[in-house]
Amino acid sequence: MATNRSKRYEAAAKLVDSKKQYPLAEAIDTLKTFPAPKFDQTVTLSFHLGVDPKQSDQMVRGTCPLPNGSGKQVRVLVFATGAAATAARDAGAEFVGFEDMVKKCQEGFQDFDVAVATPAAMSEVRKLGKVLGPRGLMPNPKAGTVTDDTAKAVKEVKAGRVEFKLDKNGNVSVPVGKASFTPAQLVENGTAVIDAVSKARPSSAKGKFIHTITLAATMSPGLSVDTAAFATV
């Protein structure tokens, strides 16, 4: 069944050599030549990994600080009381509270991008698993979002720390910035993300870890990135 693509997408697709694996910098330069829509697209790196998502010991998850930020305004909710709540507010968190915020989320509030919680608050926050889990918003110690140092967590996610997690098909997708970024900024962010995903390789993974990397913007065709320059075995 034919997919209806926009003329802009079709024009961009003609600029892609589907048989080529592009060095990261060249892939970004090519992406920048595509006809652009009227909004600032998010640029993403997508990885297909040589792990079995059904095996709990082969889960791939982590965080990566983007050297040049994500270009996105990140809205942060913090579940905390006392000094940790005050520190979160001072660091710029948009929503801070405990029982009131838990109740608000139970009632359907999801107008935020990242949730942070103190370890003490997690006893109540865990009850929100069915609400926040499907959207990937549950605080998690491995992602640095369950911590007593709420100020540090808020500052890091607002500065452009991105999270990544393996999906059920063995893929990981990570935003590396906006199309308006300079090529150098996208290369630096992209290299940091590839390095972070490489380092997140589970010890139980066998064989080649990163099988493919694809670079794409929100409404653009993907470009296959050459994995040879990175430690992907």
N, C-alpha and C positions, 0 to 999 in steps of 0.2 A: 504494500500500500504506500503510495507516494506521500511524502511529507511536504506540506506547503511551507516553503522557506521564503523569507522576505528577499527583496531584490538586494538589499544591503548585505544580507548573509551570503547570497549567491555570489555577489561581487567579491566578498572576502574569501570565499572558498576557492575562487580561481587563483588567488595569490598563494595558496598552500600547495606544497608538493607533498602529496599523501604518501609517497614512497620514501620520504626523507626523514631522518632523525636529526633535528636541529640542535646545535649547541644552545644552551640556555639563552645567552645574550642575543644570538641570531633569531631565536624564536620570539623573544620579546620585541626586537626591532621589527620583525615581520608583523607581529600583532599590532604594533603601533601604526602600520600602514593601512590597516583595515578601515573601511568607511565606518564612522562612529555614529551611534544613536545620539539622542538629545540629552542623555543623562550620563553621569560618570560611572562607567561599568566597574564591577569588581573583577579583578584578575585572580584566577585560581590555578593552583597546581593540583592535579589529580594523580594519585599513585595506584597502580595495581600491584599488590604484594604477594609474595610466595609464602603465604601462611594459610592455615585452615581456620577460618573464623569460628567454626564450631568447637574448637579446642580452647578451653579457658586459659591454658598456659601459652597460647599464641596470640593473645590479645595485644594489639598495638595501640597505645594511647600516650599522649604527652602534651606538652605545651612548647611554644617557641616565641621568644620575644622578637618582634620584627624591628630591625635596626632603624627603619624609616617610618615606623607606625603602620597602621592598617588603612588610614584615611577614612575610617568610619567613626562616627560618634557612638561610643559604647555606653549604654545605660546600665548602671549597676544597682542591684538590690542586695542589701546586706542584712542577714538575720543575726542580730546581736543585741546585747544590752550593755548598760554601763559604759566603762571607758572604751571598750571596743566599738560600741555604737557611735560614741562621740568622735573617735579617731576616723571611723569610716565616713562620717559626715564631713569632717574637716578635709578629708582626702578627695572629696567630690562625689561621693555616692549619691545617686538621685533618690533612692528609697532605702530607709533604714528603720528597722524595728524588729520585734520578735513575734509575740502572740498575734499582734494586729496584722503583721505582714503574712504570717502563716494563714490566718483567716482570710485575708484578702486574696491570696493565691488559691485557696480552696474554693473561693467564690468565682474563680476564673481569671484573675488578674495575671497577665503575662506581658505587660508592656515594658519589658526590660530585656537586655541581651546576655547578661552574666549574673549569676547569683553566687554570693559569697556567704559562708556561715562560720561562726565560731564552733569548735568542737562541742561545747556545752549546748549550743542551740540545735545540734544535729538530732537529738532525741525527738524533737518535735518536727524538724524539717524533713526527716525520713518519711513522715506520713504523707508528704507531698510527692512521693515517688511516681504515682500514677498520673499526676498532673504535670510535673516538671520533667520527668524522665523522657517521655516521647519527644520533647523538644530539645533534649540535650541540655537542660538548664539546671539539673541537680548538682549542687556543690559536691566536689570530689577531692579528696586529699591529693591524689596523683596529679590533678590539674592545678593544685595550689589554691583551690577555692574553699577548702576547709582549713581555717587557720585562726589563731588568736591575733595575728598581726594583720588586722583588717585593712589598715591604711596602706600597707605595702601591696596587698592583693589588689585593692582598688586602683592604686597608681599604676601597677603593672598592666592590668587589663585595659585601662584607659590609654596607656602609652602605646598599646598595640601588641599585647601578648595574645597569641591565638592558640586555641586548643585544637587537637585533632584526635580522631578515634576511628578505629577500623569498623567498617560496616559489614553486613552479613554476606556481602559478595567479595570480601577481601580487598576493598578499596578504601582509600583515605583521600579526602579532599580538603585542601587548606587554602584560605584566601591569602594572597601575598601583597595586596595593595589595590590601588585604583588605577584605571587606565590613564588618568591625568598625571600619574607619577612619571618621573624621568626614567628612561631606560636603565640608568645606573642604579636608581633606587629600587626598581623592580628586580634587577639582577641580584642586588645585595640581599633583599628580602627573600627572594626565591632560593638563593644559595643557603641562607640560614634555615629555611624550612626543609630543604632536601637533607641537610646535615642533621637536623633534629629528627626527621623520620628515620634516617639511616641508623642513628644512635638508639632509636626505640625498638630495634630488632629484638624479638624475644630470643632467649638462649636456646629454646626448643625448636626454633625455625631451622629447616634444613634447605640446603641448596641456595640458589639465587634469591635474594630478599626482594629487591625492587625490580619488578619485571618491566613495567612501563611507567613513564611520566608524561602527562599531557598538560599543556598550557592552554588556557582559554579565558576569554572574558565572558561576561554575562550573556551576551547575545552574539557570540562569534563562534566560528568553527574552531576545533582544537588543533594544536600543533604538537607533534610527537617530539619530545625532548630526548636528546642523546644521553643515555645513562652512563656512558663509558667514563665520563670525567668525574664521576662520583663513586664513593665507596659503596657499591650496591650489592656486593656478593655476600 
